[in-house]
Structures are given as C-alpha cells and as structure tokens.
Amino acid sequence: MSIQLGPMQTVEPPALLDVRALSRLLRCSPRHVSRLARSGRMPAPIRLGVLVRWDRNVIRQWIADGCSRVRKEDVK
C-alpha cells in the first residue's frame, strides 16, 4: 500500500502505525482498535515509552490471514 503523490511519485506509509493511522486502515474508531488489541483479537502493539505503535507488515499479514484471533482466551 503506497500513497500516490503525482504521476511519478509514491510514498510508502510509515513502518509503525499509530492508533489513528491503524483505525483509518481498518475503517473503525481508534477506541475499537484499542479494544481489539486488549482482547487479543489483533496483534499486540509495540510500546516505545508512552508511544503505542503497530508494525505495518504484521498488520498486513494479519489482514491477509483473515484477521483471526491472535491470543487465545484464558479459560477458567
């Protein structure tokens, strides 16, 4: 996925996506992205201090694999 700037220019999106960029990609709210990550229904984010980011390639692979649950739920 690249962004077309002009007839001969394209820009690759950043390798690490913040919650807003990821919510635009998934077409949902930033709050829903956070819920998906917390519940294990999507890949966990990378935490860099207070920053929360998702690896673009990991997300692309997760989407290509059908957006299946990443973590199994704890059974009690």
N, C-alpha and C positions, 0 to 999 in steps of 0.2 A: 504494500500500500504506500504510494508516494503521492505527493501533492504537486499538481501541475501549476507552475507559475506563469509560463508563457509558452510559445511554440517550441522552444528547445530547452526549457528549464524545468527541472523537477527537484523537489526537496523531500528527502526521506524524513519521516517523523522521528522524534527523539526515541532513543532506545529504552528509556524509562518513562513510563506514563504516570502522570498524577491522576488523582481520582476524577477530576473534571474531564480530562482527555479520555480516560477509560470509559466514563459514563457516556460521552459522545459516541465513542466507538461501539459500545454495547446498546446504545439508544435507550438508556434508562437514567434514573436520577443518581447523583453522587451518593446519596444515602443508601440506595438499593445496592450499589457496588460495595459499600462498606458492609452491608448485611450479608451479601453473598460471600465475601471474604471471611467474615467472622464465623459463618456457619459451615465453612469448608466446601461450599458449592462451587468455588472457583479457586485458582491458585492464590496462595498467600502472597502478600506484598513484601517488598524489600524495605526494611526500615533503616534509614540513614539519619540517626539522631531523631529529630522530630519529624523529618520528612517521611512520607509514605509513598512508595512508587511500585509499579508493576513492570516487569520485564516484557517489552512489546513482543518478543519472539515467543516467550512462554504463553502469553495470552493468545497469540495467533495459533499456536499449536493446540491449545485448549479448545479454541473455537473449531478448528479443523477436526478435532476428535469428537465433536458433538456436544461440547460444554458439559461433559459428565462431571459428577461429583468428584472432588479431589480427595477429601478426607472422609473416612468412614465415620459415622456417628458412634459415639460411645454408647454401648448397650449395657443397661444396668438391670 
